[in-house]
Amino acid sequence: YGKGSTWYNDLSDSYIIAGGQASDLHIASVKVSTGLKVLHYSLAELDQGTWPSIPEVTCQSSEFWAGGQTLFEKLQENFNSGVYDDSGPVIPAYDIMNMKESGFVKIGKWVNSTGLINTNVNQPVTKWLDRTDVIFSVDNYQPPSGIGNTLTGYHLRIGIVPEPPIAFHREDCENDTSSPDCWYGWNPDIIKELQKDLNFTYEYVMPEDKKYGGYDSTTKKWNGMIADILDRKIDLCIALSINTLRSKYIDYTASFFEDQAAFIVHAKSSKSSSNMFFFLAPFEISVWLSIIGLILVIAFFTTFFSKFSPFGAYGRKIHAMQSCSCTTCALRREKKLAKKCRFVDTKTYDCLVEKVEEDDDLNELSYYNSAWLVGTGFVLQGTDTLPTAPSGRFLLFTWWLFIMILTSMYTANLTAHLTLDRAVASVTELEDLLTQRDYKWGLIRDRNLETMMATHENEKYNKLADRAVKLDDLDHGIASVNEGGFVFVDDSSVLTYSFRSDCKATLVKTGKFNNQWAFGTQVNSPYSDLINSMFLQYRERGWFTAKFDEWYHEGQDGEGDGICTSSVGSDSKFGLPILAGLFLILGVGVLLSFVTVFLEIIYAAHLDSVEKNETLGKCLLRRVKFKFREVTEEWFDRGPREVDTYKVHSYDHNNSVAYNPSLTNVQV
């Protein structure tokens, strides 16, 4: 419409010829001119045929002008085919006017893309109820009965196919498929609720092939209920899954349910107990090797904390021998120097060291004993020797926590391996079907799930759809599963209900190919807005959910769930990625044990400073020096060094000891 466009130039030339000024032209003038031309062309084309151009109704009549629908269709056709502006095709819009004595008053508008627009709030509305600014026929402020509020006087043809519990056909009706009394189920209940609220009459129409609707790319034709919609045999149909291809040919109401893909199979009798090493099945080999390695590592740290901590049995004795002035410790230090041995080895010499027992417990928590302690803990057993240092005890607590959780996981997965079918457990995803040879699989022909898989961007799903056995209907799929060796892929809700009493069936929900269910309608159906409005109300008050539970969980006989179908329990081996969190807990425990042992040394130095009346730094330095000598001389046996002692006693060169009575109570 802008300046320079064909529409603008044509109008400008005509306007100037008529004596007007080009500057007086506005874009609105061009739009009005365009609208008049479209109306002119439409009327001219209609005049060439036979149509009721003269309305046989008056403003005092509640009837409709039969030719109005034809005129609007022709206007729509001309708009779509011939009217464009700089951005593309023009979207038709109509003003809704009240005609009063003072003239026309705009109270709303209609835009094809959004529908009815309320001028006061400038937003779409679904229907005009409780409005006082809209004047209808016969100066009435209430909308006329019919399509505006309800469907009073309308008779709808509704497409339906038998598929429990979506729709059941009564056996006593035999060949009668049109009577509403011959159908019951989840979706017929929805139709009954709509009929009660919108006051219409209806009949059911079942397609000859009993299909929902599939597209044949060879013949370029649809089948099932969608074909009936396109052929205008029905006005709407029940429970169609929404997809892009269908949306190009039909319209949908608002959705009332969402589902996902699933598959179901009968387990084969192949049990894990046939494997003589079944007890190793719960964990991968990497986990077993890691457990063995952890036993050795935790044993090392247990020994380390017992020796390194000043509060462990080993650490206390070695520190006393290094520093205490009692006679026994002094003589033992002298013997260590003379024999060039470790403290722990002085008991093997016939010397003057007093009261050196043969079962000296300096090495009670040696690496050998620690490995035994840690290893027996893994099988829920124990030993009499336990760490006394806080760091060692905390490490052992963390190890026991690790064992408790790991044992629980082992027991649970071993149970699964002994009870679940190995072949079924190997098929836990749709993609697994491509890599196994135990089962065939199938999809119902011309169903939404087949279309979604065949057109998916992932080639694996394309192969699944291409190599699948094409089933004729639901009964064909159920029979194939019951024969064995067959995986039936379909909507989760359908499989759950169909196999609810089959305890041999294993259901696997994939979490993929989610799809919404809605009623299908003709394009630009006049019933869609009203049905959508009612669906919104049903959803808000939870009616859809309650009705779904009534049919899928209680069933047609009202006997309760009765569902024996179970989801597949995974008996796959636990690997390191799954157990990573558990190993992390153990690692944190080791780290906190290191922190604890260094805090122990600082605390021991604090006790020394209180006893000796020395600074904490001096006592800590002494502790560190003794600990360094202990590690080098006792742990790695690098030979004895010159022995430092506290200055509370002294040695003579004849190995005599100056005994200090004030230190007789120092504990070794």
C-alpha positions, -999 to 999 in steps of 0.1 A, spaced: 0 0 0 30 23 4 39 51 -20 52 38 -52 31 6 -50 9 -3 -79 -23 2 -58 -11 36 -47 -1 48 -81 -34 37 -97 -55 54 -71 -33 86 -72 -36 88 -110 -74 85 -109 -76 110 -80 -55 136 -98 -75 132 -130 -107 138 -109 -92 171 -97 -78 161 -64 -43 167 -49 -19 138 -45 -9 152 -11 -44 146 2 -41 108 -3 -36 86 28 -28 50 30 -62 44 45 -77 57 12 -57 31 -7 -70 3 16 -106 15 12 -101 15 -26 -86 -19 -25 -114 -33 -4 -140 -18 -28 -122 -34 -58 -122 -68 -41 -158 -65 -32 -166 -54 -68 -147 -83 -83 -164 -108 -59 -199 -95 -67 -192 -95 -104 -180 -131 -103 -211 -141 -82 -234 -123 -106 -223 -146 -134 -238 -175 -116 -269 -181 -95 -268 -170 -60 -293 -154 -36 -280 -118 -39 -312 -103 -25 -315 -111 13 -349 -125 22 -345 -114 58 -351 -82 77 -336 -65 107 -366 -78 127 -359 -114 116 -337 -139 134 -330 -158 103 -297 -158 83 -291 -147 48 -282 -178 28 -261 -159 2 -239 -143 29 -218 -174 33 -212 -176 -4 -202 -139 -5 -177 -143 23 -162 -174 7 -157 -155 -26 -142 -126 -7 -118 -150 10 -109 -165 -23 -101 -131 -39 -81 -120 -8 -60 -151 -8 -54 -150 -46 -50 -114 -55 -45 -89 -27 -9 -82 -16 9 -54 0 47 -49 4 50 -76 30 29 -103 13 -8 -114 11 -33 -93 30 -50 -109 59 -87 -102 57 -103 -82 86 -138 -71 92 -152 -44 115 -183 -53 136 -206 -23 137 -238 -14 156 -261 6 133 -277 34 153 -296 66 144 -264 86 147 -247 62 123 -224 32 126 -205 25 159 -176 1 158 -177 -24 187 -154 -51 175 -136 -67 146 -129 -101 131 -94 -111 119 -90 -145 102 -58 -152 120 -70 -145 155 -108 -145 153 -131 -122 172 -115 -91 187 -131 -70 214 -124 -33 207 -127 -23 243 -99 -45 255 -82 -53 222 -78 -90 227 -94 -121 212 -126 -136 227 -143 -169 221 -179 -158 223 -200 -128 230 -218 -134 263 -230 -110 289 -223 -80 266 -244 -49 267 -227 -30 239 -235 -54 211 -269 -50 194 -282 -82 176 -313 -87 155 -346 -72 167 -327 -48 190 -317 -77 212 -287 -75 234 -285 -113 238 -270 -134 210 -294 -154 189 -297 -191 197 -276 -214 176 -239 -212 168 -233 -182 190 -238 -198 224 -248 -234 219 -254 -258 190 -291 -259 195 -308 -273 164 -275 -286 150 -270 -323 141 -234 -334 141 -218 -364 124 -190 -377 145 -163 -401 133 -154 -430 156 -134 -462 156 -136 -490 181 -105 -491 204 -108 -499 241 -111 -479 263 -113 -449 239 -145 -463 224 -164 -496 227 -191 -508 204 -219 -527 221 -221 -563 209 -259 -563 210 -260 -535 184 -246 -558 157 -244 -537 125 -258 -505 140 -227 -482 142 -245 -448 141 -267 -448 172 -251 -430 202 -266 -458 224 -244 -483 207 -211 -467 218 -196 -462 252 -161 -455 266 -138 -426 274 -144 -405 242 -182 -412 239 -184 -399 275 -167 -367 263 -193 -364 235 -221 -369 259 -208 -341 281 -205 -318 252 -240 -327 240 -253 -319 275 -236 -285 276 -241 -274 239 -275 -290 232 -269 -307 199 -280 -340 184 -255 -364 168 -248 -397 152 -216 -417 149 -200 -426 115 -174 -454 115 -150 -455 85 -150 -487 66 -113 -494 73 -117 -486 110 -86 -464 110 -78 -431 125 -62 -418 94 -30 -423 75 -16 -407 43 -5 -428 13 23 -409 -3 19 -430 -35 -18 -423 -41 -17 -389 -23 -49 -399 -4 -59 -403 32 -78 -431 48 -98 -436 80 -116 -408 98 -94 -381 82 -106 -391 47 -142 -388 60 -135 -353 73 -120 -343 39 -150 -358 21 -173 -340 45 -189 -372 56 -184 -362 92 -181 -329 110 -156 -340 136 -139 -371 149 -127 -385 182 -92 -389 197 -67 -379 169 -30 -375 177 -18 -341 165 9 -340 139 21 -316 113 10 -336 82 -25 -340 95 -27 -303 104 -22 -294 67 -55 -310 58 -77 -307 89 -81 -286 120 -80 -297 156 -98 -287 187 -79 -279 219 -61 -310 232 -75 -330 261 -48 -356 267 -10 -361 262 7 -395 257 41 -409 249 55 -439 230 60 -472 248 66 -508 239 55 -541 255 68 -576 253 65 -611 269 96 -621 288 116 -652 277 126 -677 303 164 -670 303 175 -664 338 208 -651 352 211 -681 376 223 -702 347 256 -684 349 280 -700 375 294 -666 383 260 -649 387 271 -634 420 295 -611 401 267 -599 378 256 -568 398 288 -549 392 310 -543 362 345 -557 363 359 -522 368 339 -518 400 352 -551 414 388 -541 406 381 -507 422 368 -524 454 400 -545 456 421 -515 451 402 -495 477 407 -523 503 445 -519 498 443 -481 498 421 -478 529 443 -503 547 473 -482 540 456 -450 553 444 -469 584 480 -479 592 492 -444 584 468 -426 607 475 -451 635 512 -444 633 511 -407 624 485 -397 650 499 -387 684 468 -404 699 472 -438 683 488 -467 701 519 -467 680 522 -429 679 519 -426 717 545 -452 724 571 -440 699 567 -404 711 572 -415 747 603 -435 738 617 -405 719 610 -380 747 600 -395 781 626 -396 809 614 -428 826 640 -455 831 625 -479 806 623 -454 778 658 -441 785 674 -476 785 655 -485 754 668 -454 736 703 -464 745 698 -499 733 684 -485 700 716 -465 695 738 -494 704 721 -520 682 713 -495 655 678 -508 653 642 -494 656 623 -491 688 600 -519 678 630 -542 674 646 -536 708 624 -562 724 643 -589 705 676 -582 723 686 -595 757 692 -561 772 685 -541 803 653 -527 790 627 -533 817 593 -549 811 594 -553 773 566 -578 766 570 -603 738 535 -593 725 543 -556 723 514 -540 705 534 -513 687 524 -529 653 489 -541 661 477 -520 632 504 -529 608 495 -529 571 488 -566 572 464 -563 601 448 -531 587 442 -549 553 425 -577 573 404 -552 592 393 -534 561 387 -565 541 366 -583 567 345 -552 571 335 -555 534 318 -588 542 303 -574 574 328 -590 598 354 -575 620 385 -579 642 395 -572 678 420 -546 668 405 -512 660 421 -477 656 422 -455 687 431 -423 670 402 -400 660 415 -398 624 416 -435 621 382 -440 636 367 -414 613 382 -431 583 369 -465 594 334 -450 599 335 -436 564 346 -470 550 317 -488 569 292 -462 555 306 -469 520 303 -507 526 267 -504 538 255 -485 507 275 -506 483 261 -538 499 226 -526 496 230 -518 459 247 -552 454 219 -571 470 192 -552 451 208 -557 417 216 -593 424 179 -599 432 170 -582 399 195 -605 380 180 -636 396 144 -626 388 143 -606 356 146 -619 321 180 -611 307 168 -607 271 140 -582 281 164 -562 304 187 -557 274 159 -539 256 152 -508 277 152 -482 249 136 -481 214 171 -479 199 180 -513 215 157 -530 191 181 -524 162 210 -542 179 192 -573 193 181 -605 176 157 -619 201 126 -600 191 107 -587 161 88 -555 166 58 -539 150 37 -507 146 1 -503 137 -1 -492 101 -13 -456 93 -10 -445 130 5 -413 143 34 -430 159 45 -446 126 44 -412 109 64 -395 137 91 -422 136 93 -424 98 97 -386 95 121 -381 125 154 -365 120 172 -393 138 179 -421 112 176 -447 140 139 -440 143 135 -441 105 151 -475 105 128 -487 133 97 -476 114 110 -490 81 120 -525 95 89 -528 118 62 -553 111 32 -533 99 2 -544 120 -34 -540 108 -50 -530 141 -47 -532 179 -60 -568 180 -32 -578 156 -6 -562 179 -20 -579 210 -21 -613 193 15 -609 181 27 -602 217 9 -632 231 25 -654 205 59 -645 220 91 -630 207 74 -598 196 77 -562 208 46 -541 202 53 -503 199 23 -479 205 10 -452 227 16 -458 264 -20 -454 275 -33 -479 249 -7 -506 259 -13 -500 296 -50 -507 293 -48 -535 267 -23 -555 288 -35 -545 322 -43 -581 333 -13 -597 316 12 -605 343 37 -619 318 39 -586 299 66 -560 305 59 -524 296 86 -499 289 77 -462 287 102 -445 264 96 -409 274 98 -400 237 74 -392 208 51 -373 232 19 -364 214 -13 -346 222 -48 -359 215 -77 -338 202 -108 -340 182 -103 -335 145 -126 -310 126 -131 -296 91 -109 -266 82 -125 -234 96 -152 -254 114 -179 -232 130 -180 -256 159 -143 -254 170 -146 -223 192 -175 -236 212 -159 -270 217 -126 -254 226 -143 -232 252 -160 -263 268 -127 -283 267 -110 -255 286 -137 -256 313 -134 -294 315 -96 -292 319 -98 -265 346 -122 -284 368 -103 -317 363 -130 -335 345 -107 -349 318 -84 -364 344 -112 -379 364 -128 -394 333 -94 -408 321 -88 -424 355 -123 -439 355 -117 -457 323 -80 -465 324 -78 -475 360 -112 -488 368 -120 -503 334 -154 -510 319 -163 -536 346 -155 -512 375 -133 -539 391 -105 -515 401 -70 -514 386 -64 -550 379 -32 -539 362 -6 -566 362 17 -550 336 49 -539 352 75 -515 339 108 -532 332 132 -532 361 167 -526 350 191 -554 359 220 -538 341 254 -539 358 264 -510 380 294 -492 366 318 -466 379 297 -437 366 267 -448 386 288 -453 417 308 -421 413 289 -403 441 296 -432 465 333 -432 457 333 -394 462 319 -398 497 348 -421 505 373 -397 491 359 -369 512 362 -391 543 399 -397 536 405 -360 531 387 -352 564 408 -378 581 440 -361 570 426 -328 584 418 -346 616 453 -360 621 469 -327 617 445 -312 642 455 -340 665 492 -330 663 483 -294 670 462 -304 700 490 -327 713 514 -298 710 490 -276 730 489 -302 758 527 -302 757 528 -264 760 505 -266 791 526 -293 807 560 -278 800 549 -242 802 564 -235 768 550 -218 737 527 -237 714 551 -230 685 581 -245 702 562 -276 713 547 -280 678 581 -277 663 594 -304 687 565 -327 678 572 -322 641 609 -330 645 602 -361 664 576 -371 639 601 -366 610 626 -387 628 600 -413 635 590 -416 599 626 -418 586 640 -441 613 611 -462 623 590 -464 591 617 -465 565 645 -479 587 671 -454 575 693 -459 606 691 -442 640 700 -406 644 713 -387 674 686 -388 700 672 -356 714 655 -357 747 638 -332 769 663 -313 791 646 -327 822 672 -356 822 707 -363 809 729 -393 799 764 -401 809 788 -419 786 785 -450 807 749 -455 798 738 -444 832 705 -425 835 698 -395 856 663 -404 868 639 -375 874 613 -385 901 590 -357 890 583 -374 857 575 -409 869 538 -405 861 544 -397 824 524 -423 805 541 -443 778 
